[in-house]
Amino acid sequence: MTTITTTTGAPHAAILGIGAYRPVRVVPNADVVEAIDSSDEWIQQRSGIKTRRWAGPEESVQMMSVEASRIALERAGIDAGQIDCVVVATVSHLLQTPAVATAIAHELGTNQAAAFDISAACSGFCHGISLASDFVRAGSARHVLVIGVERLTDILDLTDRGTAFIFADGAGAAVVGPSDTPGIGPVVWGSDGEQFDLIRQREDWRDVVGSPEVPGSGVMPHLVMQGNPVFRWASFAMAKIGQQALDSAGIGLDELDVFVPHQANMRIIDAMARSMKLPDTVKIARDVADQGNTSAASVPLALDRMIAEGEARSGDTALLIAFGAGLSYAAQVVTVP
């Protein structure tokens, strides 16, 4: 029998640098309440959100991704030409094909890096980190750029009381590369497709395209969510996934420094922390208050803010966990770059 030659890579992988891009426009609750017959107090009680970032016309998925990536590359001390693979997690790149990752790789100046998009909704960035770690350790790539990016305002119904105040725009990027010591723990991931409809695109693309009033009208599918079932599922099911990720990495709660959950909702974040019985010494990301829920971008944006504000320091042990439409989820322990 013919033997196939395989490759081996680095013994371990780690996040070498993080970067972020936040749209310029800051939108307070006062700007969204009238369209959804709500109030600032109601929004803060429901979600903890005070303001969110909405992208302007020039702040495209590609533009935001490139800006975040350049920062991540600089912090990692890596040139774009050293990137072997670009993985973009997004649900708001509005072309089914080609992948926006290819355009981003070209604009950054990579040397014909492999590039593809993944659609895992809010958990996409954590999926991407797992893929990147495996690529580096298997020898498929030496340096991988992972991007979580969303322009959710393109698919947001500003009159929908359940979503208009929650979702926002932005991009976060991470460079994953070889390490002498383990910097990314085993991923714990999965999906609960029985609850597929809890967060979804409201209309099928075929229904929109087939609508007689659509040509030239700008009408498109919108994002909708059943908030209460999602809250119940995420608050408790995800706490178990977080503990599994800690156990898989051999990390005890007393060894954890930073908790970076998907920034879906402040109430969910607090419920997860209580369910996991996190010690007071663990710093918890609460970026959602000023950024809103940016789906695949929320975890890297939150981690970047914690580093910038000194809540997370290089070498700290952090638990990343995200969940979203599908319902898909992923979690892993990482070392803060």
WOSUL-V531497 format. One line per field, one symbol per residue. phi: phi as a letter, one per 20 degrees, with the letter a starting at -180 (. if undefined). psi: psi as a letter, one per 40 degrees, with the letter a starting at -180 (. if undefined). A space follows every 50 residues. Layout:
# WOSUL-V531497
phi = ???
psi = ???
This chain:
# WOSUL-V531497
phi = .feefddcdffbcbfeaccbcdgffddfggedfffdlcbgffffffcned bbddfegeeegffffffffffffffemdegfefebcddeaccfeefbfff gfffgfffnfelfgbbecdclfegffffffgfgffffenfbeccedcdbb cfffcdefdefecgeeebcqbcccedbfbfcfdcefedbrbcffdgefca ffdfgffffeffefgmenfbfcecbegfffgffffdffffffffffffem degfeedcdcegeeafffgffffffelffffeedfcfggddnedlfefff fffgffffenfcdgnfecddbbbagpedbabbeceff
psi = hhhhhiiiaidiiihdiiiihhidhhhiddeedddefaiddddddddehd iihhiidegidddddddddddddddefhideehehhhhhieehehdiihd ddddddddfigfiihiiigfbdeddddddddddddddeedidhhhhhhii geddfhheehdeddediaiiiiihhhaiidihehiiihiaigedfdedhi hdiidddddehdedheeehiiihiigddddddddddddddddddddddef hideehdhhgihgdhddddddddddefhidehhhhfdddedahfbeeddd ddddddddeedhiheihihhhiiahdhiiiiihihh.
